[in-house]
Amino acid sequence: MNWDDLRYLLTVERAGSLSAAARALGVVTSTVGRRMTALERRLGTRLLARVPEGVRLTPEGRALVRTAAAIESQLHSAERGLKHEEGLLEGPVRLTTGDGFVAFLNPWLARFRERHPGVRVELSTDTRLLDLTRQEADLGVRTVRPKGSSLVARKTGQLAWRLYASSRYLERAAPLRSPGDLANHQVVGFDAALSRMPQLRWLEEWGAGRFVFRSNAAVAVAGAVVAHQGVAALPCALAILHPELRPVLPEVELPLEDVWLVASREARKVPRVRALMGFLAERFEESRSIMLGVR
């Protein structure tokens, strides 16, 4: 016996006939009749008796309807409790991340607030790593695995990097057929504070040192490449947002970058922080191909 069988029986009892129950359930009368016959066969007892005005319950049928009504009431109470619990998710969640993640985090956060309108996300793109253990933020999207037993970290995927330039820049610049040609090209890059990243060290190893623009913001670096200033190493997920950018030396594979969701153990206990952490983990999983630069 399952709940669907009991739901049909309850509807028959309330409607008073098989045809009226069928209309209420959105099925044909014969379907209701078959379900009731099958239920009686499984239980080994009659539940309904035919009468001129439709059907009436047998004593066994009335006993089962009382049980079904109690189960229905419990299900409705549980549903109301879940909705009430979701409604209790309210208050701020301080989220910190690099500015390169913001473009696709924004629509995700909008979807999260549709589920939990009482939660207010405060997004920080500070270039320094905020200290989650000192409650400078509740949740972080990081590309470096955190250290320390006071933090909870969840790896949510990887970011692929490639070299990009605008079509206009490539039309007027020297040929770029191998990494060694980078020495003859204008380079757009990150400032000295970020220059030790593996993807950027790779540029230095190939002699790409003619920097014409540098910034500590990924969005600014991408914008300079869009403005035809030169070649840059960019996360594919960020470059994809700019259709005017073209991959350069696509056969060259730059080191992948891990993506982590991080919270302090205390913050992780807060329901709204835990809800946002789980929600973002799902979105990163859905966007795995985008993060890896697979269009």
C-alpha positions as CSV (number, residue, x, y, z in Angstrom):
1,M,0.0,0.0,0.0
2,N,1.3,3.5,-0.8
3,W,0.1,7.0,-0.2
4,D,-1.3,7.4,-3.7
5,D,-3.7,4.6,-3.1
6,L,-4.9,6.2,0.1
7,R,-5.2,9.5,-1.6
8,Y,-7.5,8.0,-4.2
9,L,-9.6,6.4,-1.5
10,L,-9.9,9.7,0.4
11,T,-11.0,11.4,-2.7
12,V,-13.7,8.8,-3.4
13,E,-15.0,9.1,0.1
14,R,-15.2,12.9,-0.1
15,A,-16.6,13.0,-3.6
16,G,-19.2,10.3,-3.0
17,S,-18.8,8.5,-6.4
18,L,-16.1,7.2,-8.7
19,S,-17.0,9.6,-11.4
20,A,-16.8,12.7,-9.1
21,A,-13.5,11.4,-7.7
22,A,-12.1,11.0,-11.2
23,R,-13.0,14.6,-12.0
24,A,-11.3,15.8,-8.8
25,L,-8.2,13.8,-9.5
26,G,-8.0,14.7,-13.2
27,V,-8.3,11.1,-14.5
28,V,-10.9,8.9,-16.1
29,T,-13.5,7.0,-14.0
30,S,-12.2,3.6,-15.0
31,T,-8.7,4.5,-13.6
32,V,-10.3,5.2,-10.2
33,G,-12.2,2.0,-10.4
34,R,-9.1,-0.1,-11.2
35,R,-7.1,1.5,-8.4
36,M,-9.8,0.8,-5.8
37,T,-10.2,-2.8,-7.0
38,A,-6.5,-3.4,-6.9
39,L,-6.3,-1.9,-3.4
40,E,-9.1,-4.2,-2.2
41,R,-7.4,-7.2,-3.7
42,R,-4.1,-6.4,-2.0
43,L,-5.8,-5.9,1.4
44,G,-8.1,-8.9,0.9
45,T,-11.2,-7.0,2.0
46,R,-14.0,-4.9,0.5
47,L,-13.6,-1.1,1.0
48,L,-16.5,0.2,-1.1
49,A,-20.0,-0.9,-1.7
50,R,-22.1,0.2,-4.7
51,V,-25.3,2.1,-3.9
52,P,-27.8,3.9,-6.2
53,E,-26.3,7.3,-5.4
54,G,-22.7,6.1,-6.0
55,V,-20.5,4.3,-3.5
56,R,-20.4,4.1,0.3
57,L,-17.6,2.9,2.5
58,T,-17.7,-0.5,4.3
59,P,-16.6,-0.6,7.9
60,E,-13.2,-1.6,6.8
61,G,-13.2,1.3,4.3
62,R,-14.1,3.8,7.0
63,A,-11.3,2.5,9.2
64,L,-8.8,2.9,6.4
65,V,-10.1,6.4,5.5
66,R,-9.5,7.5,9.2
67,T,-5.9,6.3,8.9
68,A,-5.5,8.0,5.5
69,A,-6.9,11.3,6.8
70,A,-4.4,11.2,9.8
71,I,-1.5,10.6,7.4
72,E,-2.7,13.4,5.1
73,S,-2.8,15.7,8.1
74,Q,0.7,14.8,9.1
75,L,2.0,15.3,5.6
76,H,0.4,18.8,5.5
77,S,1.9,19.6,8.9
78,A,5.3,18.5,7.7
79,E,5.0,20.6,4.6
80,R,4.0,23.7,6.5
81,G,6.9,23.1,8.9
82,L,9.4,22.9,6.1
83,K,8.1,26.1,4.5
84,H,8.2,27.8,7.9
85,E,11.8,26.6,8.5
86,E,12.8,28.0,5.1
87,G,11.1,31.3,6.0
88,L,13.3,31.5,9.1
89,L,16.3,31.9,6.9
90,E,16.8,35.6,7.3
91,G,19.6,38.0,8.0
92,P,23.0,38.8,6.4
93,V,25.6,36.5,4.9
94,R,28.9,38.1,4.2
95,L,30.5,36.5,1.1
96,T,34.0,37.3,0.0
97,T,35.5,36.4,-3.4
98,G,37.8,37.7,-6.1
99,D,36.3,40.1,-8.5
100,G,36.6,37.6,-11.4
101,F,33.8,35.5,-9.9
102,V,31.3,38.3,-9.6
103,A,29.9,38.3,-13.1
104,F,28.4,34.8,-12.7
105,L,27.9,34.9,-8.9
106,N,25.4,37.7,-9.3
107,P,22.7,35.8,-11.2
108,W,23.3,32.8,-8.8
109,L,22.7,35.0,-5.8
110,A,19.6,36.4,-7.3
111,R,18.2,32.8,-7.7
112,F,19.2,32.1,-4.0
113,R,17.2,35.1,-2.8
114,E,14.2,33.9,-4.8
115,R,14.3,30.8,-2.5
116,H,15.2,32.7,0.6
117,P,14.0,36.4,0.3
118,G,14.8,37.0,4.0
119,V,18.6,36.5,3.4
120,R,20.7,39.5,2.5
121,V,24.0,38.8,0.9
122,E,26.8,41.3,1.4
123,L,29.5,40.7,-1.2
124,S,33.1,41.8,-0.8
125,T,35.7,41.7,-3.5
126,D,38.6,42.9,-1.3
127,T,41.9,42.0,-2.9
128,R,43.2,40.8,0.4
129,L,42.0,37.5,1.9
130,L,39.5,38.3,4.6
131,D,40.1,36.3,7.8
132,L,37.1,34.0,8.1
133,T,38.2,32.8,11.6
134,R,38.0,36.4,12.8
135,Q,34.5,36.7,11.3
136,E,35.6,39.3,8.7
137,A,33.3,37.3,6.4
138,D,31.0,34.3,6.8
139,L,31.7,32.5,3.5
140,G,34.5,32.7,0.9
141,V,35.0,31.6,-2.7
142,R,38.7,30.9,-2.9
143,T,41.3,29.6,-5.3
144,V,43.7,28.6,-2.6
145,R,43.0,25.7,-0.2
146,P,42.7,27.2,3.3
147,K,44.8,26.0,6.2
148,G,43.8,25.5,9.8
149,S,41.4,23.2,11.7
150,S,39.0,26.0,12.4
151,L,37.9,26.2,8.7
152,V,35.6,24.0,6.7
153,A,36.5,23.8,3.0
154,R,34.7,22.2,0.1
155,K,36.3,21.9,-3.3
156,T,33.7,22.8,-6.0
157,G,35.7,22.5,-9.2
158,Q,38.6,23.9,-11.2
159,L,39.2,27.0,-13.3
160,A,40.9,26.6,-16.6
161,W,43.1,29.5,-17.9
162,R,44.1,30.3,-21.5
163,L,45.7,33.2,-23.4
164,Y,43.3,35.7,-25.0
165,A,43.5,38.7,-27.2
166,S,41.0,40.7,-29.2
167,S,40.6,40.1,-33.0
168,R,41.5,43.7,-33.7
169,Y,44.8,43.4,-31.7
170,L,45.7,40.2,-33.5
171,E,45.1,41.7,-36.9
172,R,47.6,44.5,-36.3
173,A,50.2,42.6,-34.1
174,A,53.1,40.4,-35.1
175,P,52.3,36.7,-35.8
176,L,51.7,34.6,-32.7
177,R,52.4,31.0,-33.6
178,S,54.3,29.7,-30.6
179,P,54.9,30.7,-26.9
180,G,58.3,32.1,-27.9
181,D,56.5,34.8,-30.0
182,L,55.0,36.3,-26.8
183,A,58.3,38.2,-26.3
184,N,57.3,40.4,-29.3
185,H,53.8,41.2,-28.0
186,Q,52.2,43.6,-25.7
187,V,51.0,42.0,-22.5
188,V,48.2,42.8,-20.2
189,G,48.6,41.3,-16.7
190,F,48.1,41.4,-13.0
191,D,50.1,43.5,-10.7
192,A,53.1,42.4,-8.7
193,A,51.0,41.1,-5.7
194,L,49.5,38.4,-7.9
195,S,52.5,37.8,-10.2
196,R,53.5,34.5,-8.5
197,M,50.4,32.7,-9.7
198,P,51.4,29.6,-11.7
199,Q,49.6,30.9,-14.8
200,L,51.4,34.2,-14.7
201,R,54.8,32.7,-14.0
202,W,54.3,30.7,-17.2
203,L,54.2,34.0,-19.1
204,E,57.5,35.2,-17.6
205,E,59.2,31.9,-18.5
206,W,58.4,32.5,-22.1
207,G,59.7,36.1,-22.0
208,A,56.3,37.8,-22.1
209,G,57.4,41.0,-20.2
210,R,56.3,43.9,-22.3
211,F,53.5,44.9,-20.0
212,V,51.4,47.8,-21.2
213,F,48.7,47.4,-18.5
214,R,48.6,45.8,-15.1
215,S,45.9,45.6,-12.4
216,N,44.9,43.7,-9.3
217,A,41.4,43.2,-10.6
218,A,40.6,40.4,-13.1
219,V,37.7,42.4,-14.5
220,A,40.0,45.3,-15.3
221,V,42.6,43.0,-17.0
222,A,39.8,41.4,-19.1
223,G,38.5,44.9,-20.0
224,A,42.0,46.0,-21.2
225,V,42.2,43.0,-23.4
226,V,38.7,43.8,-24.8
227,A,40.1,47.3,-25.5
228,H,42.7,45.8,-27.8
229,Q,45.7,46.5,-25.5
230,G,47.4,43.2,-25.7
231,V,47.5,39.5,-24.8
232,A,46.6,38.2,-21.3
233,A,46.2,35.0,-19.4
234,L,42.6,34.9,-18.1
235,P,40.2,32.4,-16.5
236,C,38.1,30.9,-19.3
237,A,34.9,31.5,-17.3
238,L,35.7,35.2,-17.3
239,A,36.8,35.4,-21.0
240,I,33.7,33.6,-22.2
241,L,31.7,36.6,-21.0
242,H,33.4,38.7,-23.7
243,P,32.6,37.3,-27.1
244,E,35.1,39.7,-28.8
245,L,38.0,37.8,-27.2
246,R,39.8,35.1,-29.1
247,P,41.9,32.2,-27.6
248,V,45.6,32.5,-28.4
249,L,47.8,29.5,-28.7
250,P,44.9,27.2,-27.8
251,E,47.2,24.2,-27.7
252,V,49.0,25.7,-24.7
253,E,47.6,24.4,-21.4
254,L,48.1,26.7,-18.4
255,P,47.9,25.3,-14.9
256,L,44.3,24.7,-13.6
257,E,43.2,26.5,-10.5
258,D,41.1,24.9,-7.8
259,V,38.0,26.5,-6.5
260,W,37.0,26.2,-2.9
261,L,34.0,27.2,-0.7
262,V,35.3,28.1,2.7
263,A,33.7,28.9,6.0
264,S,34.6,28.9,9.7
265,R,33.2,26.0,11.7
266,E,31.1,28.4,13.7
267,A,29.7,30.2,10.6
268,R,29.0,26.8,9.0
269,K,26.5,26.1,11.9
270,V,24.4,29.1,10.9
271,P,21.5,27.8,8.7
272,R,21.6,30.7,6.2
273,V,25.3,30.3,5.7
274,R,25.0,26.6,5.3
275,A,22.2,27.1,2.8
276,L,24.2,29.5,0.7
277,M,27.2,27.3,0.8
278,G,25.2,24.3,-0.4
279,F,23.5,26.3,-3.1
280,L,26.7,27.7,-4.5
281,A,28.3,24.2,-4.5
282,E,25.4,23.1,-6.7
283,R,25.8,26.0,-9.1
284,F,29.5,25.4,-9.5
285,E,28.8,21.7,-10.2
286,E,26.3,22.7,-12.9
287,S,28.8,25.1,-14.4
288,R,31.7,22.7,-14.4
289,S,32.1,22.9,-18.3
290,I,32.1,26.7,-18.2
291,M,34.7,26.8,-15.5
292,L,36.9,24.5,-17.7
293,G,36.4,26.6,-20.8
294,V,34.3,24.1,-22.7
295,R,31.7,26.1,-24.6
